[in-house]
Amino acid sequence: MELIKEGDYILIRFKEKRYLKKVESDKNFSYKGGILHYKELIGKPFGITIGDLQIFKPTLEEIILYGIKRETQIIYPKDTFYIAKKLNLSEGKVILEFGTGSGAATMVFSSCVGSSGKVYTFEREERIFKVAKRNLTKFGFTSNVEMFNEPFNPEKVKGIKFDAAFVDVREPYPYVEDVWKVLKPSAPVGFLLPTANQVQELLKVLRPLFGDIEIMEILTRYYKANPERFRPEDTMIGHTAYLLFAKKLSK
């Protein structure tokens, strides 16, 4: 049984709200109804109830939603987890990513490729790069991630053949051929594009380098977990972005 330790992150559920907090023995969590002293949690198992609070070990999704600092709009977990599986990521794979943004997708990719895999990620904006680096360091996603504070530069990954690539930049079109060159044959690539005209422009330059092209968006609708009032939640996150996936064709 895993017990809560000093320095662990916990997810606190209070009524309909969730809070991600770090266990520090000299601090506490104040809420409408009382105070939770973190020192009282040390040595206890995750998944316990204390008064009106439920204490859980946070999932990666919850770390992304409630824990990371956002310098840019993050890619929501509803998209990132799907992206990771469409890119066929698993233990030992090597993936190229740019731009890093706040690091949400980087965390998912790092988790998927494991200790024997590697994520190479590029972010050109220094301010955004620093936030992403702090997020990855804070939650322990640095051992298999190599970060570059610059636009994607093929020379920095020379000699590496990637199992997959993911591109989230405003204008991906000039990078298409460079991405093609560093991918293994038949390897998948994913793009995140906020607007329809970006999708149209990208389609014009993908062929004949890439095939098996798919375009989609992901909508997730949550429901109230109340047996007496089972119904959809009042609000939902609608369109976040278009996702485009393709696979490398050999010339």
C-alpha atoms as an extended CHARMM CRD file, in Angstrom:
* protein
*
       251  EXT
         1         1  MET       CA              0.0000000000        0.0000000000        0.0000000000  PROA      1               0.0000000000
         2         2  GLU       CA              1.3830000000        3.3750000000       -1.0020000000  PROA      2               0.0000000000
         3         3  LEU       CA              1.3550000000        5.8980000000        1.8280000000  PROA      3               0.0000000000
         4         4  ILE       CA              1.3220000000        9.6710000000        1.6110000000  PROA      4               0.0000000000
         5         5  LYS       CA              4.7570000000       11.2200000000        2.1590000000  PROA      5               0.0000000000
         6         6  GLU       CA              6.1230000000       14.7060000000        2.6880000000  PROA      6               0.0000000000
         7         7  GLY       CA              6.4040000000       16.3670000000       -0.7200000000  PROA      7               0.0000000000
         8         8  ASP       CA              3.7670000000       14.2120000000       -2.4370000000  PROA      8               0.0000000000
         9         9  TYR       CA              1.0750000000       15.8290000000       -4.5370000000  PROA      9               0.0000000000
        10        10  ILE       CA             -2.5010000000       15.0190000000       -3.5890000000  PROA      10              0.0000000000
        11        11  LEU       CA             -5.8500000000       15.6500000000       -5.2230000000  PROA      11              0.0000000000
        12        12  ILE       CA             -8.4310000000       17.0070000000       -2.7980000000  PROA      12              0.0000000000
        13        13  ARG       CA            -12.0770000000       16.5870000000       -3.7610000000  PROA      13              0.0000000000
        14        14  PHE       CA            -14.4240000000       18.9460000000       -1.9150000000  PROA      14              0.0000000000
        15        15  LYS       CA            -18.0090000000       18.6930000000       -3.1210000000  PROA      15              0.0000000000
        16        16  GLU       CA            -17.8160000000       19.3660000000       -6.8750000000  PROA      16              0.0000000000
        17        17  LYS       CA            -14.3770000000       20.9740000000       -6.8510000000  PROA      17              0.0000000000
        18        18  ARG       CA            -10.8710000000       19.4970000000       -7.1520000000  PROA      18              0.0000000000
        19        19  TYR       CA             -7.6330000000       20.9570000000       -5.8280000000  PROA      19              0.0000000000
        20        20  LEU       CA             -4.0830000000       19.7580000000       -6.5000000000  PROA      20              0.0000000000
        21        21  LYS       CA             -1.8530000000       20.4200000000       -3.4900000000  PROA      21              0.0000000000
        22        22  LYS       CA              1.6230000000       19.5300000000       -2.2700000000  PROA      22              0.0000000000
        23        23  VAL       CA              1.9190000000       17.8630000000        1.1280000000  PROA      23              0.0000000000
        24        24  GLU       CA              4.0970000000       20.0910000000        3.3080000000  PROA      24              0.0000000000
        25        25  SER       CA              3.9100000000       19.3770000000        7.0180000000  PROA      25              0.0000000000
        26        26  ASP       CA              4.0030000000       23.0350000000        8.0460000000  PROA      26              0.0000000000
        27        27  LYS       CA              1.1060000000       24.0350000000        5.7700000000  PROA      27              0.0000000000
        28        28  ASN       CA             -2.6110000000       23.4110000000        5.5410000000  PROA      28              0.0000000000
        29        29  PHE       CA             -5.6370000000       23.5450000000        3.2380000000  PROA      29              0.0000000000
        30        30  SER       CA             -8.4260000000       25.9130000000        4.2450000000  PROA      30              0.0000000000
        31        31  TYR       CA            -11.9180000000       25.3310000000        2.8900000000  PROA      31              0.0000000000
        32        32  LYS       CA            -15.4770000000       26.2760000000        3.7040000000  PROA      32              0.0000000000
        33        33  GLY       CA            -16.0520000000       23.9270000000        6.5940000000  PROA      33              0.0000000000
        34        34  GLY       CA            -12.6420000000       23.6230000000        8.1810000000  PROA      34              0.0000000000
        35        35  ILE       CA             -8.8970000000       23.2700000000        7.8490000000  PROA      35              0.0000000000
        36        36  LEU       CA             -6.9180000000       20.2280000000        6.7270000000  PROA      36              0.0000000000
        37        37  HSD       CA             -3.4310000000       20.0880000000        8.2470000000  PROA      37              0.0000000000
        38        38  TYR       CA             -1.1690000000       18.2920000000        5.7840000000  PROA      38              0.0000000000
        39        39  LYS       CA              0.9340000000       16.7710000000        8.6030000000  PROA      39              0.0000000000
        40        40  GLU       CA             -2.1390000000       14.6950000000        9.5270000000  PROA      40              0.0000000000
        41        41  LEU       CA             -2.0130000000       12.9910000000        6.1050000000  PROA      41              0.0000000000
        42        42  ILE       CA              1.6120000000       11.7970000000        6.2540000000  PROA      42              0.0000000000
        43        43  GLY       CA              1.7360000000        8.0200000000        6.6650000000  PROA      43              0.0000000000
        44        44  LYS       CA             -1.8890000000        7.5200000000        5.6350000000  PROA      44              0.0000000000
        45        45  PRO       CA             -2.9830000000        5.7990000000        2.3920000000  PROA      45              0.0000000000
        46        46  PHE       CA             -4.3480000000        7.6070000000       -0.6340000000  PROA      46              0.0000000000
        47        47  GLY       CA             -8.0860000000        7.2980000000       -1.1970000000  PROA      47              0.0000000000
        48        48  ILE       CA             -9.2640000000        8.3090000000        2.2540000000  PROA      48              0.0000000000
        49        49  THR       CA            -12.0750000000       10.5470000000        3.4740000000  PROA      49              0.0000000000
        50        50  ILE       CA            -11.5020000000       13.2270000000        6.0910000000  PROA      50              0.0000000000
        51        51  GLY       CA            -14.7090000000       15.0480000000        6.9570000000  PROA      51              0.0000000000
        52        52  ASP       CA            -16.0920000000       16.5030000000        3.7210000000  PROA      52              0.0000000000
        53        53  LEU       CA            -12.8010000000       15.9330000000        1.8690000000  PROA      53              0.0000000000
        54        54  GLN       CA            -11.6830000000       13.0110000000       -0.2690000000  PROA      54              0.0000000000
        55        55  ILE       CA             -7.9150000000       12.5870000000       -0.7080000000  PROA      55              0.0000000000
        56        56  PHE       CA             -6.5860000000       10.8720000000       -3.8430000000  PROA      56              0.0000000000
        57        57  LYS       CA             -3.3150000000       10.3080000000       -5.6560000000  PROA      57              0.0000000000
        58        58  PRO       CA             -3.5820000000       12.5690000000       -8.7260000000  PROA      58              0.0000000000
        59        59  THR       CA             -3.6080000000       11.1280000000      -12.2140000000  PROA      59              0.0000000000
        60        60  LEU       CA             -1.5870000000       12.6650000000      -15.0220000000  PROA      60              0.0000000000
        61        61  GLU       CA             -4.7760000000       14.2130000000      -16.3930000000  PROA      61              0.0000000000
        62        62  GLU       CA             -5.4290000000       15.9120000000      -13.0520000000  PROA      62              0.0000000000
        63        63  ILE       CA             -1.8450000000       17.1560000000      -12.7960000000  PROA      63              0.0000000000
        64        64  ILE       CA             -2.2630000000       18.7950000000      -16.2010000000  PROA      64              0.0000000000
        65        65  LEU       CA             -5.6890000000       20.2860000000      -15.4720000000  PROA      65              0.0000000000
        66        66  TYR       CA             -5.0870000000       21.5180000000      -11.9320000000  PROA      66              0.0000000000
        67        67  GLY       CA             -1.3410000000       21.6660000000      -11.3920000000  PROA      67              0.0000000000
        68        68  ILE       CA              0.6380000000       23.1430000000      -14.2470000000  PROA      68              0.0000000000
        69        69  LYS       CA              1.1730000000       26.8360000000      -14.7870000000  PROA      69              0.0000000000
        70        70  ARG       CA             -0.2540000000       27.9770000000      -18.1120000000  PROA      70              0.0000000000
        71        71  GLU       CA              1.6770000000       30.5030000000      -20.1090000000  PROA      71              0.0000000000
        72        72  THR       CA             -0.2010000000       29.4460000000      -23.2310000000  PROA      72              0.0000000000
        73        73  GLN       CA             -3.4830000000       27.6590000000      -23.8230000000  PROA      73              0.0000000000
        74        74  ILE       CA             -2.7290000000       24.0400000000      -22.9710000000  PROA      74              0.0000000000
        75        75  ILE       CA             -3.7360000000       21.1130000000      -25.1390000000  PROA      75              0.0000000000
        76        76  TYR       CA             -6.5390000000       19.5310000000      -23.1390000000  PROA      76              0.0000000000
        77        77  PRO       CA             -6.1130000000       15.9320000000      -21.9520000000  PROA      77              0.0000000000
        78        78  LYS       CA             -9.1050000000       14.9260000000      -24.0860000000  PROA      78              0.0000000000
        79        79  ASP       CA             -6.8460000000       15.7050000000      -27.0570000000  PROA      79              0.0000000000
        80        80  THR       CA             -3.3760000000       14.8240000000      -25.7520000000  PROA      80              0.0000000000
        81        81  PHE       CA             -4.1440000000       11.2780000000      -24.6370000000  PROA      81              0.0000000000
        82        82  TYR       CA             -5.7960000000       10.5720000000      -27.9840000000  PROA      82              0.0000000000
        83        83  ILE       CA             -2.8560000000       12.1440000000      -29.8250000000  PROA      83              0.0000000000
        84        84  ALA       CA             -0.4130000000        9.9180000000      -27.9430000000  PROA      84              0.0000000000
        85        85  LYS       CA             -2.2360000000        6.7630000000      -28.9870000000  PROA      85              0.0000000000
        86        86  LYS       CA             -2.6980000000        7.9090000000      -32.5960000000  PROA      86              0.0000000000
        87        87  LEU       CA              1.0690000000        8.4120000000      -32.6870000000  PROA      87              0.0000000000
        88        88  ASN       CA              1.4170000000        4.8310000000      -31.4040000000  PROA      88              0.0000000000
        89        89  LEU       CA              3.6180000000        5.8730000000      -28.4920000000  PROA      89              0.0000000000
        90        90  SER       CA              4.8160000000        3.1910000000      -26.1090000000  PROA      90              0.0000000000
        91        91  GLU       CA              7.8230000000        2.2450000000      -23.9690000000  PROA      91              0.0000000000
        92        92  GLY       CA             11.0910000000        2.9470000000      -25.7450000000  PROA      92              0.0000000000
        93        93  LYS       CA              9.7630000000        5.1250000000      -28.5760000000  PROA      93              0.0000000000
        94        94  VAL       CA             11.4950000000        8.3710000000      -29.5590000000  PROA      94              0.0000000000
        95        95  ILE       CA              9.2720000000       11.3440000000      -30.4210000000  PROA      95              0.0000000000
        96        96  LEU       CA              9.9080000000       14.8280000000      -31.7910000000  PROA      96              0.0000000000
        97        97  GLU       CA              7.6880000000       17.6740000000      -30.5640000000  PROA      97              0.0000000000
        98        98  PHE       CA              7.5030000000       21.4010000000      -31.3470000000  PROA      98              0.0000000000
        99        99  GLY       CA              6.3500000000       23.7980000000      -29.8980000000  PROA      99              0.0000000000
       100       100  THR       CA              6.4160000000       22.7940000000      -26.3040000000  PROA      100             0.0000000000
       101       101  GLY       CA              3.9240000000       25.3750000000      -25.0420000000  PROA      101             0.0000000000
       102       102  SER       CA              3.2850000000       24.9530000000      -21.3140000000  PROA      102             0.0000000000
       103       103  GLY       CA              4.4160000000       21.3330000000      -21.4760000000  PROA      103             0.0000000000
       104       104  ALA       CA              1.0900000000       19.5080000000      -21.1200000000  PROA      104             0.0000000000
       105       105  ALA       CA              1.5320000000       17.3190000000      -24.2040000000  PROA      105             0.0000000000
       106       106  THR       CA              5.2050000000       16.8180000000      -23.3650000000  PROA      106             0.0000000000
       107       107  MET       CA              4.1970000000       15.2780000000      -20.0350000000  PROA      107             0.0000000000
       108       108  VAL       CA              1.8520000000       12.8370000000      -21.7460000000  PROA      108             0.0000000000
       109       109  PHE       CA              4.4680000000       11.8580000000      -24.3260000000  PROA      109             0.0000000000
       110       110  SER       CA              7.0940000000       11.4270000000      -21.5910000000  PROA      110             0.0000000000
       111       111  SER       CA              4.7610000000        9.1560000000      -19.6500000000  PROA      111             0.0000000000
       112       112  CYS       CA              4.0160000000        7.0470000000      -22.7390000000  PROA      112             0.0000000000
       113       113  VAL       CA              7.5950000000        6.4440000000      -23.9150000000  PROA      113             0.0000000000
       114       114  GLY       CA              8.8450000000        5.6080000000      -20.4400000000  PROA      114             0.0000000000
       115       115  SER       CA             12.3400000000        5.5030000000      -19.0410000000  PROA      115             0.0000000000
       116       116  SER       CA             13.7950000000        3.8360000000      -22.1370000000  PROA      116             0.0000000000
       117       117  GLY       CA             12.1930000000        6.3170000000      -24.5520000000  PROA      117             0.0000000000
       118       118  LYS       CA             12.9500000000        9.9440000000      -25.3180000000  PROA      118             0.0000000000
       119       119  VAL       CA             11.0910000000       13.1740000000      -26.0680000000  PROA      119             0.0000000000
       120       120  TYR       CA             12.9030000000       15.9290000000      -27.9830000000  PROA      120             0.0000000000
       121       121  THR       CA             10.9030000000       19.1310000000      -27.7170000000  PROA      121             0.0000000000
       122       122  PHE       CA             11.5040000000       22.6050000000      -29.1990000000  PROA      122             0.0000000000
       123       123  GLU       CA             10.0030000000       25.9270000000      -28.0740000000  PROA      123             0.0000000000
       124       124  ARG       CA             11.1420000000       29.1930000000      -29.6370000000  PROA      124             0.0000000000
       125       125  GLU       CA              9.7090000000       31.6790000000      -27.0820000000  PROA      125             0.0000000000
       126       126  GLU       CA             12.0110000000       31.9840000000      -24.0660000000  PROA      126             0.0000000000
       127       127  ARG       CA              9.2190000000       33.0470000000      -21.7010000000  PROA      127             0.0000000000
       128       128  ILE       CA              7.0980000000       30.0320000000      -22.6420000000  PROA      128             0.0000000000
       129       129  PHE       CA             10.1000000000       27.7050000000      -22.6110000000  PROA      129             0.0000000000
       130       130  LYS       CA             10.9420000000       28.6510000000      -19.0150000000  PROA      130             0.0000000000
       131       131  VAL       CA              7.3840000000       27.9770000000      -17.8530000000  PROA      131             0.0000000000
       132       132  ALA       CA              7.3460000000       24.5850000000      -19.5660000000  PROA      132             0.0000000000
       133       133  LYS       CA             10.6860000000       23.6700000000      -18.0230000000  PROA      133             0.0000000000
       134       134  ARG       CA              9.4300000000       24.5930000000      -14.5480000000  PROA      134             0.0000000000
       135       135  ASN       CA              6.2650000000       22.5410000000      -15.0580000000  PROA      135             0.0000000000
       136       136  LEU       CA              8.1950000000       19.4690000000      -16.2110000000  PROA      136             0.0000000000
       137       137  THR       CA             10.6860000000       19.7960000000      -13.3650000000  PROA      137             0.0000000000
       138       138  LYS       CA              7.9980000000       20.3460000000      -10.7490000000  PROA      138             0.0000000000
       139       139  PHE       CA              6.2050000000       17.1090000000      -11.5820000000  PROA      139             0.0000000000
       140       140  GLY       CA              9.2150000000       14.9510000000      -12.4430000000  PROA      140             0.0000000000
       141       141  PHE       CA              9.0560000000       14.7640000000      -16.2520000000  PROA      141             0.0000000000
       142       142  THR       CA             12.6430000000       15.6370000000      -17.1220000000  PROA      142             0.0000000000
       143       143  SER       CA             14.6200000000       12.3710000000      -17.1140000000  PROA      143             0.0000000000
       144       144  ASN       CA             13.5350000000       11.3640000000      -20.6290000000  PROA      144             0.0000000000
       145       145  VAL       CA             12.9030000000       14.8370000000      -22.0880000000  PROA      145             0.0000000000
       146       146  GLU       CA             15.4450000000       16.9830000000      -23.9140000000  PROA      146             0.0000000000
       147       147  MET       CA             14.3460000000       20.5980000000      -24.3210000000  PROA      147             0.0000000000
       148       148  PHE       CA             15.5350000000       23.2210000000      -26.8060000000  PROA      148             0.0000000000
       149       149  ASN       CA             14.7540000000       26.9410000000      -26.5480000000  PROA      149             0.0000000000
       150       150  GLU       CA             14.6630000000       27.5950000000      -30.2960000000  PROA      150             0.0000000000
       151       151  PRO       CA             12.5600000000       26.8400000000      -33.3840000000  PROA      151             0.0000000000
       152       152  PHE       CA             12.7830000000       23.2670000000      -34.6060000000  PROA      152             0.0000000000
       153       153  ASN       CA             16.3540000000       22.7980000000      -35.8230000000  PROA      153             0.0000000000
       154       154  PRO       CA             17.0490000000       19.4870000000      -37.6430000000  PROA      154             0.0000000000
       155       155  GLU       CA             20.7720000000       19.8900000000      -36.9290000000  PROA      155             0.0000000000
       156       156  LYS       CA             20.1050000000       19.4650000000      -33.1960000000  PROA      156             0.0000000000
       157       157  VAL       CA             18.6340000000       15.9900000000      -33.7880000000  PROA      157             0.0000000000
       158       158  LYS       CA             20.9320000000       14.9750000000      -36.6300000000  PROA      158             0.0000000000
       159       159  GLY       CA             21.2840000000       11.2150000000      -36.9240000000  PROA      159             0.0000000000
       160       160  ILE       CA             18.0950000000       10.4540000000      -34.9760000000  PROA      160             0.0000000000
       161       161  LYS       CA             15.2240000000        8.7050000000      -36.7210000000  PROA      161             0.0000000000
       162       162  PHE       CA             12.0000000000        9.3770000000      -34.8680000000  PROA      162             0.0000000000
       163       163  ASP       CA              9.1400000000        6.9590000000      -34.2630000000  PROA      163             0.0000000000
       164       164  ALA       CA              6.6580000000        9.8390000000      -34.3430000000  PROA      164             0.0000000000
       165       165  ALA       CA              6.3650000000       13.6210000000      -34.4050000000  PROA      165             0.0000000000
       166       166  PHE       CA              3.8810000000       16.1610000000      -33.1060000000  PROA      166             0.0000000000
       167       167  VAL       CA              3.7290000000       19.7520000000      -34.3490000000  PROA      167             0.0000000000
       168       168  ASP       CA              1.8710000000       22.5640000000      -32.5770000000  PROA      168             0.0000000000
       169       169  VAL       CA              3.0530000000       25.8320000000      -34.1120000000  PROA      169             0.0000000000
       170       170  ARG       CA              1.1580000000       28.6290000000      -35.8130000000  PROA      170             0.0000000000
       171       171  GLU       CA              2.6470000000       27.9790000000      -39.2490000000  PROA      171             0.0000000000
       172       172  PRO       CA              3.7710000000       24.3600000000      -39.6210000000  PROA      172             0.0000000000
       173       173  TYR       CA              3.9740000000       24.4500000000      -43.4280000000  PROA      173             0.0000000000
       174       174  PRO       CA              7.7030000000       25.3210000000      -43.7800000000  PROA      174             0.0000000000
       175       175  TYR       CA              8.6450000000       22.4350000000      -41.4790000000  PROA      175             0.0000000000
       176       176  VAL       CA              6.8580000000       19.6250000000      -43.2980000000  PROA      176             0.0000000000
       177       177  GLU       CA              9.8430000000       18.4580000000      -45.3410000000  PROA      177             0.0000000000
       178       178  ASP       CA             12.2220000000       18.6690000000      -42.3710000000  PROA      178             0.0000000000
       179       179  VAL       CA              9.8340000000       16.5400000000      -40.2930000000  PROA      179             0.0000000000
       180       180  TRP       CA              9.5830000000       14.0380000000      -43.1380000000  PROA      180             0.0000000000
       181       181  LYS       CA             13.3730000000       13.7100000000      -43.2340000000  PROA      181             0.0000000000
       182       182  VAL       CA             13.7550000000       12.8210000000      -39.5420000000  PROA      182             0.0000000000
       183       183  LEU       CA             10.9050000000       10.2950000000      -39.3440000000  PROA      183             0.0000000000
       184       184  LYS       CA             11.2420000000        6.5610000000      -39.8230000000  PROA      184             0.0000000000
       185       185  PRO       CA              9.3880000000        5.0940000000      -42.8420000000  PROA      185             0.0000000000
       186       186  SER       CA              5.6180000000        4.9310000000      -42.2470000000  PROA      186             0.0000000000
       187       187  ALA       CA              5.9850000000        6.8220000000      -38.9430000000  PROA      187             0.0000000000
       188       188  PRO       CA              2.9870000000        8.9380000000      -37.8590000000  PROA      188             0.0000000000
       189       189  VAL       CA              2.9250000000       12.6960000000      -37.4370000000  PROA      189             0.0000000000
       190       190  GLY       CA              0.2620000000       14.7910000000      -35.7320000000  PROA      190             0.0000000000
       191       191  PHE       CA             -0.5820000000       18.4660000000      -36.0840000000  PROA      191             0.0000000000
       192       192  LEU       CA             -2.7620000000       20.6610000000      -33.8910000000  PROA      192             0.0000000000
       193       193  LEU       CA             -4.4130000000       23.5290000000      -35.7760000000  PROA      193             0.0000000000
       194       194  PRO       CA             -6.8730000000       26.0230000000      -34.2580000000  PROA      194             0.0000000000
       195       195  THR       CA             -8.5160000000       27.2190000000      -37.4960000000  PROA      195             0.0000000000
       196       196  ALA       CA             -9.9400000000       25.6440000000      -40.6490000000  PROA      196             0.0000000000
       197       197  ASN       CA             -7.8280000000       27.7390000000      -43.0230000000  PROA      197             0.0000000000
       198       198  GLN       CA             -4.6660000000       26.4210000000      -41.3300000000  PROA      198             0.0000000000
       199       199  VAL       CA             -5.8430000000       22.8820000000      -42.0400000000  PROA      199             0.0000000000
       200       200  GLN       CA             -6.4570000000       23.7760000000      -45.6770000000  PROA      200             0.0000000000
       201       201  GLU       CA             -3.0020000000       25.2900000000      -46.0810000000  PROA      201             0.0000000000
       202       202  LEU       CA             -1.3180000000       22.3190000000      -44.4560000000  PROA      202             0.0000000000
       203       203  LEU       CA             -3.1270000000       19.8580000000      -46.7210000000  PROA      203             0.0000000000
       204       204  LYS       CA             -1.6250000000       21.6020000000      -49.7410000000  PROA      204             0.0000000000
       205       205  VAL       CA              1.9340000000       20.8160000000      -48.6640000000  PROA      205             0.0000000000
       206       206  LEU       CA              1.5820000000       17.3850000000      -47.0740000000  PROA      206             0.0000000000
       207       207  ARG       CA              1.2960000000       15.3950000000      -50.2840000000  PROA      207             0.0000000000
       208       208  PRO       CA              3.2860000000       13.5780000000      -51.6650000000  PROA      208             0.0000000000
       209       209  LEU       CA              5.4220000000       13.3130000000      -48.5240000000  PROA      209             0.0000000000
       210       210  PHE       CA              2.6320000000       12.0170000000      -46.2700000000  PROA      210             0.0000000000
       211       211  GLY       CA             -0.3900000000        9.7840000000      -46.7600000000  PROA      211             0.0000000000
       212       212  ASP       CA             -3.2330000000        8.1730000000      -44.7950000000  PROA      212             0.0000000000
       213       213  ILE       CA             -4.3710000000       11.6700000000      -43.7490000000  PROA      213             0.0000000000
       214       214  GLU       CA             -7.1080000000       12.0130000000      -41.1210000000  PROA      214             0.0000000000
       215       215  ILE       CA             -8.6620000000       15.1940000000      -39.7100000000  PROA      215             0.0000000000
       216       216  MET       CA            -10.9060000000       15.3390000000      -36.6610000000  PROA      216             0.0000000000
       217       217  GLU       CA            -11.9350000000       17.1790000000      -33.5400000000  PROA      217             0.0000000000
       218       218  ILE       CA            -12.7320000000       15.6500000000      -30.1570000000  PROA      218             0.0000000000
       219       219  LEU       CA            -15.7440000000       16.6940000000      -28.1010000000  PROA      219             0.0000000000
       220       220  THR       CA            -16.1900000000       15.4090000000      -24.5490000000  PROA      220             0.0000000000
       221       221  ARG       CA            -19.4090000000       15.7860000000      -22.5920000000  PROA      221             0.0000000000
       222       222  TYR       CA            -19.5010000000       15.1270000000      -18.8430000000  PROA      222             0.0000000000
       223       223  TYR       CA            -22.5540000000       14.0870000000      -16.8420000000  PROA      223             0.0000000000
       224       224  LYS       CA            -23.5680000000       14.7760000000      -13.2600000000  PROA      224             0.0000000000
       225       225  ALA       CA            -22.8100000000       11.7330000000      -11.0670000000  PROA      225             0.0000000000
       226       226  ASN       CA            -26.0650000000       12.0740000000       -9.1510000000  PROA      226             0.0000000000
       227       227  PRO       CA            -28.5270000000        9.1690000000       -9.4310000000  PROA      227             0.0000000000
       228       228  GLU       CA            -31.4210000000       11.4730000000       -8.5120000000  PROA      228             0.0000000000
       229       229  ARG       CA            -30.4990000000       14.1450000000      -11.0690000000  PROA      229             0.0000000000
       230       230  PHE       CA            -28.5510000000       12.3160000000      -13.7550000000  PROA      230             0.0000000000
       231       231  ARG       CA            -28.0750000000       14.7660000000      -16.6050000000  PROA      231             0.0000000000
       232       232  PRO       CA            -25.2930000000       16.5040000000      -18.6120000000  PROA      232             0.0000000000
       233       233  GLU       CA            -23.1330000000       19.0590000000      -16.8730000000  PROA      233             0.0000000000
       234       234  ASP       CA            -24.2990000000       22.6130000000      -17.4880000000  PROA      234             0.0000000000
       235       235  THR       CA            -21.1440000000       23.5790000000      -19.3760000000  PROA      235             0.0000000000
       236       236  MET       CA            -18.6960000000       21.7450000000      -21.6180000000  PROA      236             0.0000000000
       237       237  ILE       CA            -15.4770000000       22.4260000000      -23.4790000000  PROA      237             0.0000000000
       238       238  GLY       CA            -16.4710000000       22.4750000000      -27.1300000000  PROA      238             0.0000000000
       239       239  HSD       CA            -14.1210000000       22.9040000000      -30.0670000000  PROA      239             0.0000000000
       240       240  THR       CA            -10.5010000000       23.2440000000      -28.9630000000  PROA      240             0.0000000000
       241       241  ALA       CA             -8.6110000000       22.5020000000      -32.1720000000  PROA      241             0.0000000000
       242       242  TYR       CA             -8.4630000000       20.4330000000      -35.3410000000  PROA      242             0.0000000000
       243       243  LEU       CA             -6.2470000000       17.3810000000      -35.1550000000  PROA      243             0.0000000000
       244       244  LEU       CA             -4.5670000000       16.2000000000      -38.3380000000  PROA      244             0.0000000000
       245       245  PHE       CA             -2.6910000000       12.8920000000      -38.5170000000  PROA      245             0.0000000000
       246       246  ALA       CA             -0.6700000000       11.4600000000      -41.3810000000  PROA      246             0.0000000000
       247       247  LYS       CA              2.0460000000        8.8550000000      -42.0530000000  PROA      247             0.0000000000
       248       248  LYS       CA              5.3470000000        9.1860000000      -43.8200000000  PROA      248             0.0000000000
       249       249  LEU       CA              5.5120000000        7.9700000000      -47.4030000000  PROA      249             0.0000000000
       250       250  SER       CA              8.8140000000        6.8190000000      -48.8690000000  PROA      250             0.0000000000
       251       251  LYS       CA              9.8000000000        8.5750000000      -52.0950000000  PROA      251             0.0000000000
